[in-house]
Amino acid sequence: MRSIWKGSVGFGLVNIPIKLYSAVQSSSLDFDMLDSRDHSRIRYQRVNEHTQKEVPYDKIVKGFKIDDDYVIMEDQDFEDAAPEKSREIEIESFVDIADVNPMYYETSYYAEPDSKNNKAYALLIQALKKAKKAGLARFVLRNSESLCIVHPVGNVLVVTRIRFGQEIRSAEELDVPGTEVSKKELDMGLALIEQYAERFDVSKFKNEYSDDLLKIIHEKAKGKRPTIKKLKVKQASSDDLYDQLMNSLKTKKGA
């Protein structure tokens, strides 16, 4: 793997040099855009909207529009905005991961110790495990300030970027009417949840859509007509919620 960021994790007066590596990868298939007439690849160009001519990459700058004009930004401007955070993940507090709403999660990175003496790295991992806590920190990645939690996964320190509070939209505008649920319906719902409950094991789940799509691609490459799976629609035998829950329990038991 190739590191995407190099800096340090700090808590108190302890500083741990690290390198970050992407911990995720896409499971979707990569398609090229083609011209349907001759299957030539379509290339995208950076075009000046006035001259309609392509702009060389080294001539492209970033600008922020104010009124009818742009303020041109340079790389140094982004570094000056947060110089003390540009190369450091400074843990500001320790929190329970369970308190972090999943809506805030973005993406994760593996943190590898960037020094021969990784005793502080091991200490942080063991201390976080023992305390059942995660570090809450901010750092700058690709000229953008990010909020993150620092937590252990096995013997590796993981930095998971999370969204800022203002990035989550309020649900107040949604029209969600309050509906009364009877005790027997609630008890049945809890029983159904308990019956389906199991230990979380993400390895059981695969991207079946991509696998099936790849099979279709290989079949078409051989000149064969792919077999299309028919959509199976589950239909309830009754409109009554309690009956639906009861039948769901019976179906699970039968399975």
C-alpha positions as CSV (number, residue, x, y, z in Angstrom):
1,M,0.0,0.0,0.0
2,R,1.0,3.6,-0.6
3,S,0.7,6.1,2.3
4,I,-1.5,9.1,1.6
5,W,-0.5,11.2,4.6
6,K,2.5,11.5,6.9
7,G,2.5,13.2,10.3
8,S,1.8,12.3,13.9
9,V,-0.8,11.4,16.5
10,G,-0.5,13.4,19.7
11,F,-2.2,13.1,23.1
12,G,-0.9,15.2,26.0
13,L,2.8,15.5,25.6
14,V,3.1,12.2,23.8
15,N,3.7,12.4,20.0
16,I,3.6,9.3,17.7
17,P,5.0,9.7,14.1
18,I,2.6,7.8,11.8
19,K,1.7,7.2,8.1
20,L,-1.9,6.9,7.0
21,Y,-3.0,4.3,4.5
22,S,-6.5,3.9,3.0
23,A,-8.3,1.1,4.8
24,V,-11.2,0.8,2.3
25,Q,-11.5,0.0,-1.4
26,S,-14.4,0.0,-3.8
27,S,-16.1,-3.3,-4.7
28,S,-18.0,-1.8,-7.6
29,L,-16.9,-2.4,-11.2
30,D,-15.0,0.3,-13.2
31,F,-16.7,1.1,-16.5
32,D,-15.3,3.3,-19.3
33,M,-17.6,5.8,-21.1
34,L,-17.6,4.9,-24.8
35,D,-18.9,6.3,-28.1
36,S,-21.7,3.9,-29.1
37,R,-20.8,4.3,-32.8
38,D,-17.3,2.9,-32.6
39,H,-16.6,2.1,-28.9
40,S,-13.9,4.7,-28.7
41,R,-13.2,6.0,-25.2
42,I,-14.6,9.4,-24.3
43,R,-12.1,11.8,-22.9
44,Y,-13.0,14.7,-20.7
45,Q,-11.3,18.1,-21.2
46,R,-10.8,21.1,-19.0
47,V,-12.3,23.8,-21.2
48,N,-12.3,27.6,-20.8
49,E,-15.9,28.6,-20.9
50,H,-15.2,31.8,-22.9
51,T,-12.5,30.6,-25.4
52,Q,-13.8,27.0,-25.5
53,K,-10.1,25.9,-25.6
54,E,-8.6,23.3,-23.3
55,V,-6.7,24.7,-20.3
56,P,-3.4,23.0,-19.3
57,Y,-3.4,21.5,-15.9
58,D,-0.6,23.8,-14.6
59,K,-2.7,26.8,-15.5
60,I,-5.7,25.9,-13.4
61,V,-6.1,27.7,-10.1
62,K,-8.7,27.6,-7.3
63,G,-11.0,30.6,-6.8
64,F,-13.7,31.6,-4.4
65,K,-16.5,33.8,-5.8
66,I,-17.4,36.9,-3.9
67,D,-20.0,39.1,-5.6
68,D,-19.0,39.0,-9.3
69,D,-15.3,38.4,-8.9
70,Y,-13.0,35.6,-7.7
71,V,-10.4,35.5,-5.0
72,I,-7.6,33.3,-6.2
73,M,-6.2,30.8,-3.7
74,E,-2.7,29.3,-3.6
75,D,-1.5,26.2,-1.8
76,Q,0.2,28.3,0.9
77,D,-3.1,29.9,1.7
78,F,-4.6,26.5,2.6
79,E,-1.6,25.6,4.7
80,D,-1.7,29.0,6.5
81,A,-5.4,28.4,7.4
82,A,-4.4,25.7,9.8
83,P,-0.6,25.5,10.1
84,E,-0.5,23.7,13.4
85,K,-2.9,21.0,12.2
86,S,-1.3,20.3,8.8
87,R,0.8,17.4,10.1
88,E,-0.7,16.5,13.4
89,I,-3.7,14.6,14.6
90,E,-4.1,16.1,18.0
91,I,-6.5,14.1,20.2
92,E,-8.6,16.7,22.1
93,S,-10.7,14.3,24.1
94,F,-11.6,10.6,24.6
95,V,-15.1,9.4,24.0
96,D,-17.2,6.2,23.8
97,I,-17.5,5.0,20.2
98,A,-21.1,4.0,21.0
99,D,-21.9,7.7,21.5
100,V,-20.9,8.5,17.8
101,N,-24.0,8.3,15.6
102,P,-23.2,6.1,12.5
103,M,-24.5,9.0,10.4
104,Y,-21.3,10.8,11.2
105,Y,-18.9,8.1,9.8
106,E,-17.1,8.8,6.5
107,T,-14.0,6.6,5.8
108,S,-11.2,4.9,7.6
109,Y,-7.4,4.9,7.4
110,Y,-4.8,2.6,8.9
111,A,-2.2,4.4,10.9
112,E,1.3,2.8,10.8
113,P,4.0,3.8,13.2
114,D,6.8,5.8,11.4
115,S,9.6,5.1,13.8
116,K,11.6,2.1,15.1
117,N,10.5,2.8,18.6
118,N,6.7,2.2,18.5
119,K,6.2,1.8,22.3
120,A,4.0,4.9,22.4
121,Y,2.0,3.5,19.5
122,A,1.4,0.2,21.4
123,L,0.6,2.0,24.6
124,L,-2.1,4.1,23.0
125,I,-3.7,1.0,21.5
126,Q,-3.7,-0.9,24.8
127,A,-4.9,2.1,26.8
128,L,-7.8,2.7,24.4
129,K,-8.8,-1.0,24.6
130,K,-8.6,-1.0,28.4
131,A,-10.6,2.2,28.8
132,K,-13.0,1.2,26.0
133,K,-12.5,4.7,24.5
134,A,-11.6,6.4,21.2
135,G,-9.7,9.6,20.7
136,L,-11.6,12.6,19.1
137,A,-9.3,14.7,17.0
138,R,-9.0,17.2,14.1
139,F,-6.4,17.2,11.3
140,V,-5.9,18.5,7.8
141,L,-6.2,16.1,4.8
142,R,-6.0,17.3,1.2
143,N,-6.3,21.0,2.3
144,S,-9.5,20.3,4.2
145,E,-9.9,20.1,8.0
146,S,-11.4,16.8,9.1
147,L,-12.9,15.6,12.3
148,C,-11.9,12.0,13.2
149,I,-11.9,9.3,15.9
150,V,-8.7,7.4,16.6
151,H,-9.5,3.8,17.7
152,P,-7.8,0.4,17.8
153,V,-8.7,-2.5,15.5
154,G,-6.8,-5.5,16.6
155,N,-3.2,-4.4,17.0
156,V,-3.6,-1.5,14.5
157,L,-4.5,2.1,15.2
158,V,-7.3,3.3,12.9
159,V,-8.2,6.9,12.1
160,T,-11.8,7.2,11.0
161,R,-13.0,10.5,9.5
162,I,-16.4,11.7,10.7
163,R,-18.6,14.5,9.6
164,F,-18.9,17.8,11.5
165,G,-22.2,18.5,13.2
166,Q,-23.3,21.1,10.7
167,E,-22.9,18.6,7.9
168,I,-25.9,16.6,9.1
169,R,-29.2,17.9,8.0
170,S,-32.0,18.4,10.5
171,A,-35.0,15.9,10.3
172,E,-37.4,18.5,11.5
173,E,-38.7,19.2,7.9
174,L,-39.8,15.6,7.5
175,D,-43.4,14.7,7.8
176,V,-43.3,11.8,10.2
177,P,-46.7,11.4,11.9
178,G,-46.8,10.0,15.4
179,T,-48.5,6.6,15.4
180,E,-49.5,4.6,18.4
181,V,-48.2,1.0,18.6
182,S,-50.0,-1.5,20.9
183,K,-48.1,-3.4,23.5
184,K,-48.7,-6.7,21.9
185,E,-47.4,-5.4,18.6
186,L,-44.3,-4.0,20.3
187,D,-43.7,-7.3,22.1
188,M,-44.0,-9.2,18.9
189,G,-41.6,-6.8,17.2
190,L,-39.1,-7.3,20.0
191,A,-39.5,-11.1,19.6
192,L,-38.8,-10.8,15.9
193,I,-35.7,-8.7,16.5
194,E,-34.5,-11.2,19.1
195,Q,-35.1,-14.1,16.7
196,Y,-33.0,-12.4,14.0
197,A,-30.3,-11.2,16.3
198,E,-26.8,-12.5,15.8
199,R,-23.2,-11.4,16.3
200,F,-22.0,-8.9,13.7
201,D,-19.9,-10.6,11.0
202,V,-19.5,-8.5,7.9
203,S,-17.5,-11.2,6.1
204,K,-20.9,-13.0,5.5
205,F,-22.0,-10.3,3.2
206,K,-20.6,-9.8,-0.4
207,N,-21.4,-7.3,-3.1
208,E,-23.6,-9.7,-5.0
209,Y,-24.7,-7.1,-7.5
210,S,-21.1,-6.6,-8.8
211,D,-20.5,-10.4,-8.9
212,D,-23.7,-11.0,-10.9
213,L,-22.9,-8.0,-13.2
214,L,-19.5,-9.5,-13.8
215,K,-21.0,-12.9,-14.7
216,I,-23.3,-11.1,-17.2
217,I,-20.2,-9.3,-18.7
218,H,-18.3,-12.6,-19.2
219,E,-21.4,-14.3,-20.7
220,K,-21.8,-11.4,-23.2
221,A,-18.1,-11.5,-24.0
222,K,-18.6,-15.2,-25.1
223,G,-21.6,-14.1,-27.2
224,K,-24.1,-15.8,-24.9
225,R,-27.4,-14.4,-23.7
226,P,-27.1,-13.9,-19.9
227,T,-29.7,-15.4,-17.6
228,I,-31.5,-12.7,-15.8
229,K,-32.7,-13.4,-12.2
230,K,-36.4,-12.7,-11.7
231,L,-37.3,-10.3,-8.9
232,K,-39.0,-12.1,-6.0
233,V,-41.6,-9.9,-4.3
234,K,-42.6,-10.8,-0.8
235,Q,-46.3,-10.1,-0.2
236,A,-48.0,-10.1,3.1
237,S,-51.1,-12.2,3.4
238,S,-52.7,-9.6,5.7
239,D,-52.7,-5.9,6.2
240,D,-52.8,-6.3,10.0
241,L,-49.4,-5.4,11.5
242,Y,-49.7,-8.1,14.3
243,D,-50.5,-10.8,11.7
244,Q,-47.5,-9.7,9.6
245,L,-45.2,-10.0,12.7
246,M,-46.6,-13.3,13.7
247,N,-46.2,-14.8,10.2
248,S,-42.6,-13.4,10.1
249,L,-41.8,-15.3,13.3
250,K,-43.3,-18.5,11.9
251,T,-41.3,-18.0,8.6
252,K,-38.1,-17.6,10.5
253,K,-38.7,-20.6,12.6
254,G,-39.5,-22.6,9.5
255,A,-36.3,-21.5,7.8
